Amino acid sequence: MNNLAELLAQHLAKPECLLYRQFIDEGWCDFNAADIAAMAARWQAAFRREGCVAGDRVALCMKNGVHWIAADMAALGLGLIVVPTFVDDNAENIAWCLQDSGARLLISDHARFLEKLQVNLQTLPTIVVLRDDATAPAVPASTWLPPADAAFEVRQTDPDGIATVVYTSGTVGKPKGVMLSHANILGNIRGIPNCFDLTGNDRFLSLLPLSHMFERTAGYYLPLLVGAQVVYARGINYLADDLREQRPTIVMAVPRIFERLLARIEEALATSPIKRMLFHLAVAAGWRSFNGDETWLDRLLLLPLRQHIARPILERFGGRMRVAVMGGAALELRVARAFIGLGLPMLQGYGLTETSPVIAVNRLENNDPSSVGPPLQGVEIRVNEAGELLVRGSLVMKGYWNNPEATQQAIDEADWFNTGDVVEIKHGRIYIRGRSKNILVLSNAEKIAPEDVEKAILDDPAFEQVMLVGEGKPCLVLLAVTQETDEKLLTRHANARLVGLPRYARVRRVIATQDRWELENGLLTPTLKVKRRAVYERYRERIEAAYAGLLNI
């Protein structure tokens, strides 16, 4: 298998094989391999009519669903390069990705950013919109797509040929386009089933956007490899219903999803002290059992606690979930402890877009939730003098699109890719200890360069010194040296300076202090840079109180 589109083609021998389920109009609809191939064949007919040739770029800006899958498979099958963009990204970023990649086509759910694209682009690509009410220069897919002129085609391609250019979130400067080959991604998905058994009987619930490489590899290509079914969740507001009704066996998610689920459980228990006590007993006993240090009392109580406390909770998730895999951001140990204690296996993994993306993941039989597990089979790892993790293997990208300088900085002459993460390796497992580059990763996997946000906020004279916090948290909080005492007013002032940034870069709370950070009080370096760790420790209690208040809203 050299072309990712062969993942779909292999199932056409049994075309009735159900692969996808999606909520359309007022009900759930199932799609088998033949359905997807027929949809992809129409996209291929359109690509051929437009004169697209191997190596041309096609951009996708759609919500998760069968149209995303069909367009992606169609492009890959013809040797085109897919450029995914985030549906909720701002028009400026989308325009940058289109211009830098040289995309000939943009396939989108909607055209609401069309006016801004016209401002930011000298030449618009052909824009095809799934909605029928598209206005010029966009065209509706219903009229643009011709009937299929041939069966779904999978051309023989060079496995090292570029399959996709995935733009990073632009935490430092403009987004960089990560070039991933067919071989990069195929090698990655072949290594994952060795970590936990996967079969065609499994059902995945797709939660993360397909423009995120974790979801695309682990929640799309991986289940397609084994013929498992994927159900597309209707959105975060329907998550509880979708889990209960669709009964997935596997969920790939960022930690924020399970933080929310745990918060809902705790909220439901808040009115019953007895149920809350039994819940904590079940979690504690289950956690000790997981770690192999259960007591005789745990052995006596665990079965009834699991049956009467844990099982009803897990039934809310459908009752069939056998593993939840966390990636994209750090998993809080308290979240892992709660769900593992209840009897739901939870595995933390790790990777980057540049590594297709999975580097490492824990195993069901060898799980340490405080680590990200051992590397996948065939992945080489080592630590350099700065403590940064270096990775080598078939998973490492081909480089950054149109950016040889950045490629040279990331990959050395011996093909080692520098992740930029400071790690410790013990007993074959990787433990993330920090970042050599100062990047904040929220619990929903969004990445923010704090200096960019801080610089923008400091343009407001109300702020004298600022420091952004939010690593592993659901949102951003700002520490600020200021003479203003109204923190709500300061929050509005800060966000007024962040209008041009993505929504996740907005500040939810400002913690104000009149005490300046100085060299003398140990909060600045000799070059007058903020000592982030020292400042964080100085205000730790106020930071924790702020997040506790936000979580209770």
Summary of the structure (lengths in Angstrom):
residues: 553
radius of gyration: 24.3
end to end distance: 50.5
largest distance: 74.8
contacts: 1828
relative contact order: 0.08
helix: 38%
strand: 23%
